[in-house]
């Protein structure tokens, strides 16, 4: 799973639940800015990954099981591969 795929997964989950990334954050009990694009890279230009705890909260809040998560990952991967071509 790449950094880009990880963040696209979050975007897809938000879309499937009729939420913005900010709305998904709040729905999951997180700060509204958790998924802001500006927070995806550290000030040292290194990728910032969501924690397992954050991913768990999102899955729990959206009733997304691991099978659905895996399918969303496949979708994200296909989208990003298509965009690279």
C-alpha positions in Angstrom: 0.0 0.0 0.0 1.5 3.3 -1.0 1.2 6.6 0.7 -1.0 7.9 -2.2 -3.2 4.8 -2.1 -3.7 5.2 1.7 -5.0 8.8 1.3 -7.1 7.9 -1.7 -8.7 5.2 0.4 -9.7 7.8 3.0 -11.2 10.0 0.2 -13.2 7.1 -1.2 -14.6 6.1 2.3 -15.6 9.8 2.8 -17.3 9.9 -0.6 -19.1 6.6 0.0 -20.5 8.1 3.2 -21.5 11.4 1.7 -18.9 13.3 3.7 -16.0 15.5 3.0 -12.7 14.5 4.5 -13.4 17.0 7.3 -16.8 15.4 7.9 -15.3 12.0 7.9 -12.8 13.1 10.5 -15.5 14.5 12.8 -17.7 11.5 12.2 -14.8 9.3 13.4 -14.2 11.4 16.5 -11.1 13.0 15.1 -10.0 16.6 14.7 -11.7 18.1 11.6 -8.2 18.8 10.0 -6.9 15.3 10.4 -7.1 14.5 6.7 -6.2 17.9 5.3 -3.9 17.5 2.3 -1.4 19.9 4.0 -1.0 17.3 6.8 -0.1 14.4 4.5 3.5 15.6 4.3 5.7 16.6 7.3 7.5 19.9 7.4 10.6 17.9 6.6 8.9 16.7 3.4 8.4 13.2 4.6 5.1 11.3 4.0 2.8 11.4 7.0 0.7 8.2 7.3 -2.5 7.8 9.2 -2.1 5.7 12.3 -3.7 2.3 12.7 -5.9 3.8 15.4 -7.1 6.5 13.0 -7.9 3.9 10.3 -9.7 1.8 12.9 -11.8 4.8 14.0 -12.8 5.5 10.4 -13.7 1.9 9.7 -15.7 1.7 12.9 -17.6 5.0 12.3 -18.5 4.1 8.8 -19.2 0.4 9.4 -16.6 -0.6 6.8 -15.3 -4.1 7.3 -11.9 -5.4 6.2 -13.3 -7.0 3.0 -14.8 -3.7 2.0 -11.5 -1.9 3.0 -9.6 -4.3 0.7 -11.9 -3.6 -2.2 -11.6 0.2 -1.7 -7.8 -0.3 -1.7 -8.1 -2.1 -5.0 -10.2 0.8 -6.4 -7.7 3.3 -5.2 -4.8 1.4 -6.7 -6.6 1.1 -10.1 -7.4 4.8 -10.1 -3.9 5.9 -9.3 -2.4 3.5 -11.8 -4.8 4.8 -14.5 -3.8 8.4 -13.7 -0.1 7.6 -14.1 -0.6 6.4 -17.6 
